[in-house]
Amino acid sequence: MVLCAVAALTIGRLAPVAVSMIGTGAARPTIAFIGWFGPRRLASILFGLLLLEEGLDDADELFGVITWTVVASVVLHGES
């Protein structure tokens, strides 16, 4: 779960932002800043609650990954 949380905060967040900003002419530091501090957390929690309500077999495990990701995000982004 922790490994998935770390991947979500780094590769899973920064890569899509970088790809979506191709052609904008934004500087690399700007892209990195947007990728690191962009909106998140609330949407993750809401999607996790939807998973729990659906009663999927792996919902508890997925919610654990979401929880670790949100906690790590709060800590890491709060420190930076």
Stockholm file with secondary structure:
# STOCKHOLM 1.0

chainA/1-80         MVLCAVAALTIGRLAPVAVSMIGTGAARPTIAFIGWFGPRRLASILFGLLLLEEGLDDADELFGVITWTVVASVVLHGES
#=GR chainA/1-80 SS CHHHHHHHHTHHHHHHHHHHTTTSCCCHHHHHHHHHHSSCSHHHHHHHHHHHHHTCTTHHHHHHHHHHHHHHHHHHHHHC
#=GC SS_cons        CHHHHHHHHTHHHHHHHHHHTTTSCCCHHHHHHHHHHSSCSHHHHHHHHHHHHHTCTTHHHHHHHHHHHHHHHHHHHHHC
//
